[in-house]
Each structure stands twice: as structure tokens, then as C-alpha cells.
Amino acid sequence: MSRRLTAALASAALLTLSATLPAAAQSSSTPTRHSAPAPKLVPVPVSLHVTSGTYQITAKTKIVVPSGTGLRAASYLAGLLRRSTGFPLPIAREGAGIVLDASGGVGQGDEGYRLSVTSDGVLINADTGEGLFRGVQTLRQLLPAKVESHAKQAGPWKVSGVEIEDYPRFAYRGAMLDVARHFFSVKQVKRYIDLAAAYKVNAFHLHLSDDQGWRIAIKSWPRLAKFGGRTAVDGDPGGYYTQADYREIVKYAQKRFITVIPEIDTPSHTNAALASYAKLNCDGKAPKPYTGTDVGFSSLCTGKDITYEFLDDVIRELAKLTPGPYIHIGGDEAHSTKQKDYTKFIGKVQKIVHKYGKSMMGWEEIAGAKISQDSVAAHWNPVTGTQEGTELARNAAKNGVKLIMAPADHAYLDMKYTHKTPLGQDWAAIVEARRAYDWDPAKLITGVGEGDVLGVEAPIWTETMKTLSELEYMAYPRLPGIAEIGWSPASSHSWSGYRSRIAAQGPRWVAGSVSFYRSPQIPF
């Protein structure tokens, strides 16, 4: 088991223990200490008290970082505030103003923080730089919506008095972007990461290969990207990331305390690879490139040695580029692979992943094979549809394999909001804002409880999406709701409360030029 994964699971265990704290310590509805209305935050924090006093950011305000641990969060905050306020906001080691202090003593894990606002200034305390960064995301929602603007705005920049204590319910809160069906540039991916970071997402799952396109350069197999990367759904332009591009994405995410998880889907969803190299096919003949949307028809030749030599090279190069603990191997919808062959295949691929110091992540079908407890399986099948997925999820939990909950009928951001939504699909469900929010990862499947769940993920598949604006429209307002499910205490979960708080995000999205769906279920 990798040290990073061990730390993640230990953190998850700590958070599970934290959930046993008295309800009063967790409740977001704790009575306020002042008559001012509570700020409408997403995700809702563990504890929030409104206090007297207001702090105003001015041209003289400094961002104070007593130790180097907080410099990443301070630099991020300075960049955010400078563009909209126009103030210099120098970063200093001492003084008053906005203080980001990671000297410790908070005791709420790596992502926990305390935030206090008085008339004298803002103080964010945490045990780590990551905790400070999560606190910064809360601070930005305490400021006027125009703080999200990319151009200078007129003040004043007031922050009302509050005392907040906060930490996540689950260790993993992910967003998945499919760049295989349609390709998105490095700049567009960065924008999607930035929007997710604002809601305390800490994992970015990048779906890099599928039948329609291969999106990452592999030096030992150059045709994968140069030939397999040319295509996309409906014959639209393809594209791929050079290894320098991929490093840039990883580094950008790291600055926001987000772990990138690359996915190479196997043994199915592999037509782009099979078309690139004839020798990967059982008959030695390469199929034509594919630009449709069917699934499950392709398969690597699980009985050929070259298949595992190929995967060894791909995983080796990806592992070297990826500092995070996971390599995602897909494993879903392998309809043209016999179960006996599939089971052997997953076992062999897991050994390759371990060989390069990583843990295997995959869709829940991998739980049908014998996998080790450092693996992670993602539940995606609609609970209201096939029961295969629920049985696989239960099997994973029974065998000590942690689960990421990403049920298609709640968490897939490419599902239509209504039957009239021009984008997206409806094979899993029609998923309006309330349906995306109103579920509990620890109660969705009988036999899968709080301790079995590593976290949640919101995937977006791009068969029908070609532009960044279309991605944003399908992700917002649903992605923040799923992020809240992963972060906030179960006791705080309430649609009536959430719909008011998510409505308050609308002006922020307008200020930040975010395309979003104005759901009639939310009073925007």
C-alpha cells in the first residue's frame, strides 16, 4: 500500500471518528451569537456562529503568513483578490490583516480549519497548508459576489464577523472530466479545476482514453496519441496532451491541493488504441477509428503477452508523470470480454500498477475480480436500474475495498436536467438539481455504510459537449451540491436549506462569467 493511500485512509478513519462528536459541535444550525443573518456558504461548514464586527479589506490590507507552510494558500488568495479589488495585498510574515496561520493546534485533520472574522482582521488557522487553502475558499464566499470578477470592481470589500470550525466528512471529493469523447485544451481543463476547487473538491479524475480518442502522449507507443488522438465523437476535431501539457495540469491542480487521477480505460473502451496498433488485436488487424457513442464492443486481447507489455509501458510512463497515489484502469462495460478472462486481466493489471508504486482505482466492475484492499472501486450503476452495480459495491465493501460513490442517476453531470435539456443524455435518469443533491453516500446501498465510503465523485461524460460553456452549464449548479455531500456533516443535509444557499452562488457565477443552468427548483 502506498504511503499516500495509507494517509488517505487514515484520514478517512479519523473523519469517521470525528462524525461521532456531539451533534451540537457539528450542526450548521447552531444558534448565532448576533442578530445578523448567517452567510450562505457551500459547502455548509461544520460549525458557524455569526458575531459582531465587520472587517474591511482596503488598499493597506496585508496577507500575513507566519510560516512558509501557508505561502501556497496566500499566493492563491492574493491572486484572487488583487484582480477584483485592485489592491496590492502584499504577502508579509508578520502584522495584522488577513492572517493565514498553519502553526497547528486545530486538530481536525489535514483539511480542517478555523476561520474568525473581527473588526481587527481575518484569521484562518489550520494544521497544514491544505487546511488553510480550504479555509480560503470559505473566505471568498464571505466577500461580495463581485470578488469573483476577473476585472477590477468598486468596493467596499466588507467581511461580516463569523467564527467557523470546519473539516470534511469524507477524505475524497472528486470531479471527473472525460476528454476522450471530446477533447478540451489545457486552458479549459485549468478553468474546470479552478471552478471545482472553489467548492473544496480535492481530486480531479481525468478520463484520458476511450473508443473515440487517446489523449495522452506515450513515448514508447507514439501512435496512440498521434493517430488515436485524431478523432472525437461525430468526427469532431481530436487532440492530445503532450507529457509537458499533462505535467502542467498536474502542477496547476497541486497548487490548489487537488490530486490528479489519470484513467486509461481497459480492457474495453479501447478502440482508439486498437486502431493505433494492429498487434494489440487478437487477429492482428486494426479496426477503423470510431466516432460513435456505443459502448462495450471493443476489447484488448487479454490472452496476448503484448497486451501486458503495452499496459506496462503506459502505466510506467503515467506513474512517472503522476505524483498522486492512484492509476485508474477503467474496467467498466467490458461486454465483449469473457468474465473468466476479465478476472485474470484485472489481476495482471493490478500487479503492473503496484509495480510502479501506485494503487489501482477502477469502476465497480473491478470488484468482480480479486483485488487488494488498497484498491478503490467507484460505484456508478444507477440504483434504480441494473442491480449488478449494487452487488459489486457490496462485494467491494465486504472485502475491505473502499468505495467512491458516483451513481449515474444522481452524480453524472451529463444527465439531462429535464427532457428538454439540449445537452446530455437520459439513460440513467433525469437529474434536476434536487436529485443531484438529495442522496446520502452512506445510505444509498444496503450493506454499504459510512466506513466503506472513501468519498464521492461527479463525472461528466462529453459525448454531447464540445465547449467549455457547455461543460459549465451541465456542471453548475449540480457539482457544488455533490461537493457538499462529500464535505459537510450528514446532519446538515437539507434540501430546503441548501437551495437557499446554492441560490446565493448565482451572482458569484455571473460575476465570474460561469455558464450555469437556472434551475426552477432554486430561487436564483
Buried (B, 14 or more C-beta within 10 A) or exposed (E): EBEBBEEBBEBBEBBBEBBEEEEEEBBBEBEBEBEBEBBBBBBBBBBBBBBEEBBEBEEEBBBBBBEEBBBBBBBBBBEBBEBBBBBEBEBBEEEEBBBBBBEEEBEBBBBBBBBBBBEEBBBBBBBBBBBBBBBBBBBBBBBBBBBBBEEEBEBEBEBBBBBBBBBBBBBBBBBBBBBBBBBBEBEBBBBBBBBBBBBBBBBBBBBBBBBBBBBBBBEEBEBBBEBBBBBBBBEBEBBBBEBEBBBBBBEBBBBBBBBBBBBBBBBBBBBBBBBBBEBBBEEEEBBEBBBEBEBBBBBBBBEBEEBBBBBBBBBBBBBEBBEBBBBBBBBBBBEEBEEEBBBBBBBBBBEBBBEBEBBBBBBBBBBBBEBBBBBBBBBBBBBEBEEEBBBBBBBBBEBEBBBBBBBBBBBBBBBBBEEEBEBBBBEBBBBBBBBBBBBEBBEBBEEBEBEBBBBBBBBBBBBBBBEBEBBBBBBBBBBBBBBBBBBBBBBBBBBEBBBEBBBBBBBBBBBBEBBBBEBEBBEB
